[in-house]
Amino acid sequence: MLDVENINQYYGGSHTLRGISLSLARGECLALLGRNGVGKTTLLKCLMGVLPVARGGVRLDGIDITRLAPHQRARLGMAYVPQGREIFARLTVGENIAMGMAAKPAAQARRIKKEIFELFPVLESMLGRRGGDLSGGQQQQLAIARALVAEPKLIILDEPTEGIQPSIIKDIGRVIHMLRQRGDIGILLCEQYFDFARELADQFIVLSRGEVVARGAQADMGSEEVRKFLSV
């Protein structure tokens, strides 16, 4: 579903991404691993169109999206939950969710909301609360819910467990597992919490200094060859 070929990106005189290629099928979870500052978030922003690609290509379901704007990629079925969540702090939980499905017909919107509250039951009890008043973990759940209401083909998650209490990390892991089991969405998971990523991933890639240094199936994630690029 997602095919990335030989992506290169520059920031000033720095060559930040170096010939990165990856592929992701619908129903799979791909874990993107690496230390801080190796280019993981830069890659995700390039995939979503937030940053330009200097060379290389990105295809979604066979469509070349390399030069499309973020909103055009969203219309084609991409959803992005950035690091830091970036919910609308002054809007309520209900308004944040509504923003994610503004173009949906009323009957479809009701069905989607019901499905979202099955995934994140805590949000249904907080519909009238402002997003800025939620805990960090609740905001993360809201950010993922807001992305999912668009019914994407692909969801990109950037550090969804960062700064979150263990109980909500388990809830987020449960939701990602359920999405994998459904089989109709691809998940690109950028994650520092190694055990969390290994539990959910079908395959992985590791970045170091802007290039892929290891890749493979979930069973290979714990090897010494992989861990040496993740340890501080």
N, C-alpha and C positions, 0 to 999 in steps of 0.2 A: 504493500500500500504506500509506504513512504520509501523513496529511494533518494539517497544523497550521494553525489558523485564528486569527489575531488574538490571539496569546498576549501577555498582560500580567502582569508580576510586580513585586512591591515588596519592598524590604528596608528596614524602618523607614519613613522618609519619602522614601526614594529610589525612583524609578520605574526599575527596573533593566532591564526588557524592555518594549518599546513596540510593540505591535501587530504581532508577528512572525508571518508566514505562510510556509509552505513545503510542498512535496510531494515524495515520493520513491517511485519505482516499484521493484518487485522486479527485481533484476539491475542496478540503477543505483548509482553512487557519487556522493553529494552532498558537496562540500567546503564546510565552514563556515570562513570566513576572517575575520581582523580582528586589530587590535593587542591586546596584553594589556589586560585590564580592561574590555573593551567588552561583556561579557555572554555570551560563547560557552559557557563552562562552566555558567553559570546556566541557559542555555537547555537544554543537554543534561540537566541535573539535573531540570528541569521535565518534559522529555519522558519521563524514566525514573520520575518520581514521587517523586524524592528531595526536591524543593522543590514547594510548592503553586503552582497557577496562580490568579491573582486573577480574570482574565477570559480568555475565549477557549476553544478546544477542541482536543483531540488525538484523532485516530482512527487505529486500526490495522486494516487490512483491513475498514473499514466499521464497526468497533466503537468506541464512544465510551469512551476509557480515561482521560479527563481527571481523574477523581476516584479512580482505582484506585491501590492501593498498589504499590510496586515489585515485590513478589513476585508480585502478580497480573498485572502487565505481563510479567514474565518467563515466566509460564506461557502467556501468549498469544503468545510468540515474540520478545520483546525481550531483547537482551543488551547489557551496558554494560561497557566497559573504561575505568575512570576515569583521570584524570591522576594519575600517581604509582603506577599499577599495582595496589596494594593486594592483592597475593597474600597467602597465609597463610605467613608467614616461617618458622614453626616446623614446618610440615608439609612432607613431601617433595614433589618434583615429581609423583610418582604420586598422592599423596594430594590435592594441589591439583586435579589433573585429575579424580580420582574425585568430589570435592565438586561438580564441575560437572555430573555426570550421576548423582547419587545415586538418582534415581527411574527410571533406565533399566533395562529387563530385561538380564540378563547377556549374552545373545547380541547384543543391540543395542549394548551398551556395548563389547563386543569389536570390533565393526565400526567404531564411532565412533573408538575409540582407534587403530585401524589407519589410518583416514583422517587423523587428527590428526598422527600420526607421519610420514605422507607429506608433510604441509604443513610440519611442524617436526621434521625428523629429529634435530636436536641434543637434543631433549627425551627421546627414547627412551633415549639413552645416559646420561641423568641422573636416571632415575626414583627412585633412592634418595637423591639429594641434597636437602638442605633448601632450600626456596625462598629463604630469607634468605642462603644461601651463593652464590647465582648472581650473575652480573654484571647490571648494569642492563638490558642488551639481552636477556639470557636471561630475566630476570624479565618483560620486556615480551612476549616470545614466549609465556611460560607464561600470562600474563594473557589474551592473545588466545585461546590454546588452550583455557583453562578456560571462556571465554565460548562458544567454538564447539562444544564438546562437547554443549551443550544443543540444538544444531541449530536456532538461531533463524531467524526470518524477517528480522529487522533487527538489525544490530550497530552500536553507537555507539562510536566510538573517539575518545577525548579526548587529543590530542597524543601519538600513539604513537611519534613519533621523538624526543621530548624527551630530551636527554642521552644519546643512544645512538650508538655507533660506526658509521661509514659502512657497514661490511660487514653489520651486522644491519639497518640501515635498508633495504638492498637486499633482504634476506630478507623483511622485513615487507612491502615493496612488492610482492615476488613473490607473497606469499600473498594480499594484497588483490586483485591482478590476477587470480589464479586464482579467487577467490571471485566476482569480477565475471563472469568467463568462464562460470562454472557457471550463472549466471542465476537462481538460486533464493533469493537473499538480497539485501536492501537494505543499503547501507553509508553511514552518516553519519560523515564524517571531519572532525574538527576538527583543524586543522593550522597550525603556524607556518611550517613548511618549505615555501615556496611552490612550488618546482620539483617536490617530491615530490607535493604535492596536485594540481598541474596535470597531471602525468603520469597520474594515476589517475582523476581526476574526469570524470564525464559532464556535470555541471552544478555551479554554485557559488552561494553567497550570501555577501555581506560584511556584517558588523555594525560599526556605529560608534555609541557611546553608547546601546547597547541597542536599536537599530533597524536594519532592513535598508536599506542605502544603495546596494547594487548586487547584481544577480543576472543569471544568464545561462548559456549553454552553455560548455563547456570552451574552445572556440576564442576566447572573449572574455576569458578570464582575464588575459591579458597586456596588456590595454589600459591606457593612462595613467589612464583614469577609475577603474579598479580599483586600480591600483598606488598611487595617491595616498592611499588609505585603509589601505594596508599598510606604507608606509615610515615609519620612525621620525622 
